Amino acid sequence: MADKKSKKNKEEIILKKLSVRYKGKGKRKCRLCDTSRGVIRKYGLYICRRCFREVGEKIGFRKFGG
């Protein structure tokens, strides 16, 4: 019985390490085009800057200046 628990614990530890392995900028992707470059995370948007220019006004942002 102790063998089953220790084996299960080892498996859980390995799975946790794998889930934490990939983190950072590469893991965050644009919801619309799936690129990881230039992602805007503020307010939980997770949209790249290029897609934001297309849909920004539709989702409630206003353009100031220029």
NUMI-530144 format. One line per field, with one value per atom (N, C-alpha, C): residue number from 1; residue in three letters; x, y, z; atom name. Coordinates in pm, 1 decimal, m for minus. Layout:
k = (NUM;...)
r = (ala;...)
east = (X;...)
north = (Y;...)
up = (Z;...)
a = (CA;...)
END
This chain:
k = (1;1;1;2;2;2;3;3;3;4;4;4;5;5;5;6;6;6;7;7;7;8;8;8;9;9;9;10;10;10;11;11;11;12;12;12;13;13;13;14;14;14;15;15;15;16;16;16;17;17;17;18;18;18;19;19;19;20;20;20;21;21;21;22;22;22;23;23;23;24;24;24;25;25;25;26;26;26;27;27;27;28;28;28;29;29;29;30;30;30;31;31;31;32;32;32;33;33;33;34;34;34;35;35;35;36;36;36;37;37;37;38;38;38;39;39;39;40;40;40;41;41;41;42;42;42;43;43;43;44;44;44;45;45;45;46;46;46;47;47;47;48;48;48;49;49;49;50;50;50;51;51;51;52;52;52;53;53;53;54;54;54;55;55;55;56;56;56;57;57;57;58;58;58;59;59;59;60;60;60;61;61;61;62;62;62;63;63;63;64;64;64;65;65;65;66;66;66)
r = (met;met;met;ala;ala;ala;asp;asp;asp;lys;lys;lys;lys;lys;lys;ser;ser;ser;lys;lys;lys;lys;lys;lys;asn;asn;asn;lys;lys;lys;glu;glu;glu;glu;glu;glu;ile;ile;ile;ile;ile;ile;leu;leu;leu;lys;lys;lys;lys;lys;lys;leu;leu;leu;ser;ser;ser;val;val;val;arg;arg;arg;tyr;tyr;tyr;lys;lys;lys;gly;gly;gly;lys;lys;lys;gly;gly;gly;lys;lys;lys;arg;arg;arg;lys;lys;lys;cys;cys;cys;arg;arg;arg;leu;leu;leu;cys;cys;cys;asp;asp;asp;thr;thr;thr;ser;ser;ser;arg;arg;arg;gly;gly;gly;val;val;val;ile;ile;ile;arg;arg;arg;lys;lys;lys;tyr;tyr;tyr;gly;gly;gly;leu;leu;leu;tyr;tyr;tyr;ile;ile;ile;cys;cys;cys;arg;arg;arg;arg;arg;arg;cys;cys;cys;phe;phe;phe;arg;arg;arg;glu;glu;glu;val;val;val;gly;gly;gly;glu;glu;glu;lys;lys;lys;ile;ile;ile;gly;gly;gly;phe;phe;phe;arg;arg;arg;lys;lys;lys;phe;phe;phe;gly;gly;gly;gly;gly;gly)
east = (82.0;0.0;86.6;197.3;286.6;345.3;366.4;420.8;325.2;195.1;96.3;90.9;97.2;93.5;218.0;334.3;457.4;461.6;411.8;408.8;313.3;198.7;101.2;158.9;226.4;287.5;393.7;473.0;576.1;511.6;402.8;332.9;275.7;218.9;163.6;273.1;388.1;499.7;546.5;555.2;599.3;498.7;369.3;267.1;271.1;293.8;302.3;421.8;534.0;652.6;627.5;557.4;528.9;435.2;338.3;243.7;308.3;410.9;478.9;593.2;628.0;743.3;733.1;619.4;602.6;528.8;600.0;538.0;609.3;549.6;611.4;543.1;614.4;556.7;507.9;576.2;538.3;406.9;368.2;243.6;122.4;142.4;32.3;13.2;m105.7;m131.5;m256.4;m263.4;m378.8;m500.3;m613.9;m737.1;m786.0;m754.1;m808.2;m718.6;m589.0;m501.2;m397.1;m391.7;m305.7;m156.0;m119.4;22.6;62.5;192.0;237.8;316.0;314.8;388.4;296.4;336.5;263.3;127.6;118.1;m10.0;m41.0;m161.4;m208.5;m284.8;m230.4;m291.7;m376.8;m363.3;m434.3;m585.0;m651.6;m796.7;m835.0;m739.5;m768.7;m802.7;m751.9;m785.4;m721.7;m590.5;m514.7;m541.2;m524.3;m537.8;m409.2;m356.3;m233.7;m265.1;m162.8;m181.6;m242.4;m212.6;m268.2;m417.8;m458.1;m601.0;m675.3;m607.0;m669.3;m704.1;m619.1;m648.6;m774.2;m799.1;m917.4;m1045.1;m1038.5;m1160.6;m1172.8;m1076.9;m1075.9;m1202.4;m1249.8;m1370.3;m1495.5;m1496.8;m1612.7;m1630.6;m1518.5;m1527.2;m1529.9;m1542.3;m1566.5;m1454.0;m1344.1;m1233.8;m1246.7;m1210.0;m1216.8;m1078.6;m1067.2;m938.3;m921.4;m808.2;m778.5;m663.7;m671.1;m562.3;m552.3;m448.0;m412.9;m522.7)
north = (m119.7;0.0;126.4;120.7;236.3;262.0;154.2;168.8;245.5;217.7;285.6;434.9;468.1;609.4;682.0;621.2;687.6;702.5;601.7;609.8;719.6;729.6;832.4;970.9;987.6;1116.4;1155.6;1058.2;1087.4;1132.6;1066.0;1103.8;1245.1;1278.4;1413.0;1518.3;1490.1;1585.1;1606.9;1498.9;1509.4;1591.9;1567.3;1642.6;1790.8;1822.0;1962.1;2029.9;1960.2;2018.0;2045.1;1953.1;1972.5;2089.6;2108.2;2217.5;2352.8;2357.7;2483.4;2509.1;2410.3;2420.4;2535.9;2552.5;2656.1;2774.8;2884.1;3004.4;3124.7;3240.3;3360.5;3410.6;3490.6;3556.1;3457.3;3346.3;3249.6;3180.2;3173.4;3105.4;3195.5;3326.4;3420.9;3447.3;3419.3;3436.8;3520.9;3581.0;3660.8;3570.7;3616.2;3537.8;3527.6;3626.6;3631.9;3565.2;3599.2;3548.2;3449.3;3423.5;3320.9;3351.9;3479.7;3515.9;3551.8;3539.6;3572.5;3703.9;3778.1;3904.4;4023.2;4114.3;4238.3;4220.0;4129.0;4099.2;4203.4;4258.6;4354.4;4276.8;4275.7;4198.8;4284.6;4414.8;4503.6;4482.3;4484.8;4460.9;4320.2;4228.8;4091.6;4075.4;4165.7;4160.7;4042.0;4024.1;3920.5;3922.9;4042.9;4064.8;4132.3;4091.5;4154.5;4295.9;4376.5;4517.7;4535.4;4445.7;4456.1;4428.1;4325.3;4293.5;4401.5;4459.0;4563.4;4684.9;4717.5;4831.2;4806.5;4680.5;4646.6;4645.2;4590.7;4568.7;4658.8;4749.9;4833.5;4914.3;4979.4;5062.1;4976.7;4859.6;4770.3;4719.7;4704.9;4652.9;4764.4;4889.8;4998.6;5094.7;5086.9;5179.9;5293.5;5414.3;5530.1;5573.0;5630.9;5677.6;5824.2;5855.6;5994.9;6045.5;6172.6;6234.9;6179.6;6220.5;6175.8;6134.5)
up = (0.0;0.0;0.0;70.4;73.0;m65.5;m142.2;m276.9;m367.7;m354.4;m437.2;m405.9;m276.4;m238.0;m287.2;m268.7;m311.2;m463.0;m534.1;m679.6;m725.6;m657.4;m691.9;m663.8;m552.3;m518.8;m621.3;m664.4;m765.5;m896.4;m933.8;m1056.2;m1046.2;m930.0;m909.2;m918.3;m860.2;m862.6;m1006.2;m1082.7;m1222.5;m1302.3;m1282.2;m1354.6;m1318.4;m1191.9;m1150.0;m1215.7;m1222.1;m1285.8;m1434.0;m1500.2;m1641.5;m1664.0;m1574.3;m1592.8;m1567.9;m1485.4;m1453.9;m1551.6;m1628.4;m1715.8;m1814.8;m1877.3;m1977.4;m1917.1;m1901.7;m1848.6;m1908.5;m1892.4;m1944.3;m2069.6;m2145.8;m2263.2;m2367.9;m2384.4;m2486.0;m2458.8;m2333.2;m2298.1;m2319.9;m2309.1;m2327.8;m2476.4;m2525.6;m2668.2;m2689.8;m2807.6;m2847.3;m2862.5;m2812.5;m2823.2;m2967.1;m3048.7;m3184.2;m3288.1;m3287.3;m3393.1;m3342.8;m3213.4;m3153.3;m3162.2;m3176.0;m3174.1;m3031.4;m3001.5;m2867.1;m2864.5;m2972.8;m2980.5;m2960.1;m2873.6;m2852.2;m2786.4;m2690.6;m2626.6;m2519.6;m2523.9;m2424.2;m2318.0;m2195.3;m2087.2;m1995.3;m2005.4;m1914.2;m1925.2;m1812.6;m1801.3;m1845.9;m1852.8;m1892.5;m2039.0;m2124.9;m2267.2;m2338.8;m2321.6;m2391.3;m2541.8;m2598.9;m2742.5;m2789.0;m2904.1;m2953.5;m3002.8;m3013.6;m3047.7;m3186.3;m3277.5;m3412.7;m3413.8;m3342.6;m3334.1;m3254.8;m3154.9;m3074.9;m3159.5;m3256.3;m3343.8;m3426.8;m3458.7;m3538.0;m3454.0;m3333.1;m3255.1;m3131.9;m3112.0;m2992.0;m2971.3;m3074.8;m3062.5;m3044.4;m3104.1;m3091.1;m2948.2;m2876.1;m2739.6;m2634.8;m2679.9;m2585.6;m2558.9;m2631.5;m2613.6;m2714.7;m2670.2;m2759.0;m2798.6;m2916.9;m2967.2;m2930.1;m2867.6;m2829.7;m2915.0;m2955.2;m3030.9;m3172.6;m3241.5;m3375.8;m3457.8)
a = (N;CA;C;N;CA;C;N;CA;C;N;CA;C;N;CA;C;N;CA;C;N;CA;C;N;CA;C;N;CA;C;N;CA;C;N;CA;C;N;CA;C;N;CA;C;N;CA;C;N;CA;C;N;CA;C;N;CA;C;N;CA;C;N;CA;C;N;CA;C;N;CA;C;N;CA;C;N;CA;C;N;CA;C;N;CA;C;N;CA;C;N;CA;C;N;CA;C;N;CA;C;N;CA;C;N;CA;C;N;CA;C;N;CA;C;N;CA;C;N;CA;C;N;CA;C;N;CA;C;N;CA;C;N;CA;C;N;CA;C;N;CA;C;N;CA;C;N;CA;C;N;CA;C;N;CA;C;N;CA;C;N;CA;C;N;CA;C;N;CA;C;N;CA;C;N;CA;C;N;CA;C;N;CA;C;N;CA;C;N;CA;C;N;CA;C;N;CA;C;N;CA;C;N;CA;C;N;CA;C;N;CA;C;N;CA;C;N;CA;C;N;CA;C;N;CA;C;N;CA;C)
END
